């Protein structure tokens, strides 16, 4: 049976501070969309390609390796450039759905607001890496910083999660600032209920966007 048809490819990203549950929610949404009959490709950042997964290991699991905020920026953008060209762009060109765990907003929030690198510089580099690609919808799962880090710690901290709480508070504030600047694209969902209740809200936001691009019949 052929999948449901869309007028254009739809790009949905998930963002949020550590411990917000975005990986769980993004996978649940992708599975849900597949059950509805859509072709949906799930991927993640950094990662999603062989090149990106190797960069991911360096960025997140390289204890004892010094990586500056600026070096982080270039590594994230390198991985992003690869995933856009190898995975995301081809799927969107085929008028399918891509669900991605993190994208450009993460770099603005983490390396920009968290690491205090110039936002204008990040936007310039990111535009080069993505070719100007922006999500149709970004789900921002917001959670209190201390609560989120406590949840993340239970699974074992990676290199980024080990940064101090002040850094992570700046990251969360950065996300909220981005959401305030682009309310039509970035939809903020407070994480204060069950996984199931949060997923209901996620599906509602995704459904509104998909409805705009559904083909009749």
C-alpha positions in Angstrom: 0.0 0.0 0.0 1.4 3.4 -1.0 2.1 5.9 1.7 0.1 9.1 2.2 1.0 11.8 -0.2 2.2 15.3 0.7 2.6 18.5 -1.3 6.1 18.9 0.0 8.6 17.3 2.3 8.1 18.2 6.0 11.0 18.7 8.4 10.3 18.3 12.1 13.0 18.8 14.7 13.0 18.3 18.5 15.0 20.5 20.8 15.4 21.0 24.5 17.7 21.0 27.5 19.3 17.9 28.9 16.8 15.4 30.3 13.8 16.8 28.5 12.9 13.5 26.8 13.3 14.7 23.2 14.8 11.4 22.0 11.9 9.5 23.4 9.2 11.9 22.1 10.8 12.2 18.6 10.9 8.5 18.1 7.3 8.1 19.3 6.2 10.7 16.9 8.0 9.1 14.0 6.4 5.7 14.8 3.0 7.3 15.1 3.3 9.0 11.7 4.4 5.7 10.1 1.3 4.1 11.5 -0.8 6.8 10.0 0.6 5.9 6.6 3.3 8.5 6.1 6.9 7.7 5.1 8.9 9.1 8.0 12.7 9.0 8.4 14.1 9.4 11.9 17.6 10.7 12.4 19.7 12.5 15.0 22.3 15.2 15.5 25.2 14.9 15.8 25.1 11.6 13.9 22.8 10.1 11.3 25.6 9.3 8.9 28.9 7.4 9.3 30.8 10.7 9.3 28.3 12.2 11.8 28.4 9.2 14.1 32.2 9.4 14.3 32.0 13.1 15.1 29.3 12.3 17.7 31.7 9.9 19.5 34.3 12.6 19.6 32.0 15.3 20.9 30.1 13.3 23.5 32.3 10.4 24.5 35.9 11.6 24.4 36.9 11.9 28.1 40.2 13.6 28.5 40.1 15.3 25.1 40.1 19.1 25.2 37.5 20.5 22.8 36.9 24.3 22.9 33.5 25.8 22.3 34.7 27.1 18.9 36.0 23.6 18.0 32.6 22.2 19.1 30.9 24.6 16.8 32.9 23.5 13.7 32.4 19.8 14.6 28.7 20.2 15.0 28.4 22.1 11.7 30.5 19.5 9.9 28.2 16.7 11.0 25.2 18.9 10.1 26.5 19.6 6.6 26.9 15.8 6.0 23.4 14.8 7.3 21.6 17.5 5.4 23.2 16.4 2.1 23.2 12.7 2.7 19.9 12.2 4.5 17.6 15.1 5.1 17.6 16.9 1.7 17.0 13.8 -0.3 14.1 12.7 1.8 12.5 16.1 1.7 13.0 16.3 -2.0 11.0 13.0 -2.2 8.1 14.8 -0.4 8.5 12.6 2.8 8.8 13.5 6.5 12.0 13.8 8.4 12.0 13.8 12.2 15.4 14.9 13.6 16.6 14.8 17.2 18.3 18.3 17.4 19.3 20.6 14.6 20.5 24.2 14.2 18.7 25.6 17.3 20.8 23.3 19.4 24.0 24.9 18.2 22.6 28.4 18.8 21.6 27.4 22.3 24.6 25.3 23.4 27.6 26.9 21.7 25.9 30.3 21.4 24.0 31.1 24.6 25.7 28.4 26.6 29.3 28.7 25.3 28.9 32.5 24.6 30.1 32.3 21.0 28.8 35.2 18.8 25.3 34.3 17.6 25.9 36.1 14.2 28.9 33.9 13.6 27.0 30.7 14.4 24.1 31.8 12.1 26.6 32.4 9.2 28.4 29.1 9.6 25.1 27.2 10.0 23.6 28.8 6.9 26.6 27.5 5.0 26.4 24.0 6.5 22.6 23.6 5.9 22.3 25.5 2.7 19.7 27.6 4.4 17.5 24.7 5.4 15.1 25.4 8.3 12.6 23.1 9.9 8.9 23.4 9.2 8.2 22.7 12.9 10.5 22.6 15.9 9.2 21.0 19.1 10.9 22.6 22.1 10.5 20.4 25.2 11.2 22.7 28.2 12.2 21.4 31.6 13.7 22.9 34.7 17.5 22.8 34.4 18.1 21.0 37.7 15.3 18.5 37.1 16.5 17.8 33.6 20.1 17.2 34.6 19.0 14.9 37.4 17.1 12.8 34.8 20.1 12.8 32.5 22.5 11.8 35.2 20.4 8.7 35.9 21.3 7.5 32.4 25.0 8.5 32.7 26.4 11.9 31.7 28.1 12.4 28.4 30.7 15.1 27.8 28.1 17.9 27.2 26.0 17.0 30.1 29.0 17.2 32.4 29.3 21.0 31.9 28.3 23.1 34.9 24.8 24.1 35.8 25.3 27.7 34.9 26.1 26.6 31.3 23.0 24.5 31.2 20.9 27.4 32.6 22.1 29.6 29.8 21.3 26.9 27.3 17.7 26.7 28.5 17.4 30.5 28.5 18.7 30.5 24.9 16.1 28.0 23.8 13.3 30.1 25.3 14.7 33.2 23.6 14.7 31.5 20.3 11.1 30.2 20.8 10.0 33.7 21.7 11.6 35.1 18.5 10.0 32.4 16.2 6.7 31.4 17.8 5.2 30.1 14.5 8.0 27.6 14.0 9.1 26.7 17.5 6.3 25.3 19.7 7.2 25.0 23.4 5.8 22.2 25.4 6.4 22.1 29.2 7.6 18.7 30.4 5.6 18.2 33.6 3.4 15.2 32.9 3.7 11.6 31.7 5.4 10.6 28.5 1.9 9.8 27.1 0.5 13.2 27.9 3.5 15.0 26.4 3.2 12.9 23.3 -0.4 13.9 22.8 0.7 17.6 22.7 3.5 16.7 20.3 1.2 14.9 17.9 -1.2 17.9 18.0 1.5 20.3 16.9 2.8 17.9 14.2 -0.7 17.3 13.0 -1.3 21.0 12.4 1.8 21.3 10.2 1.1 18.1 8.3 -2.5 19.1 7.6 -1.2 22.2 5.7 0.7 20.0 3.3 -1.6 17.0 2.8 -2.8 16.2 -0.6 -6.5 15.8 -1.0 -7.9 12.3 -1.5 
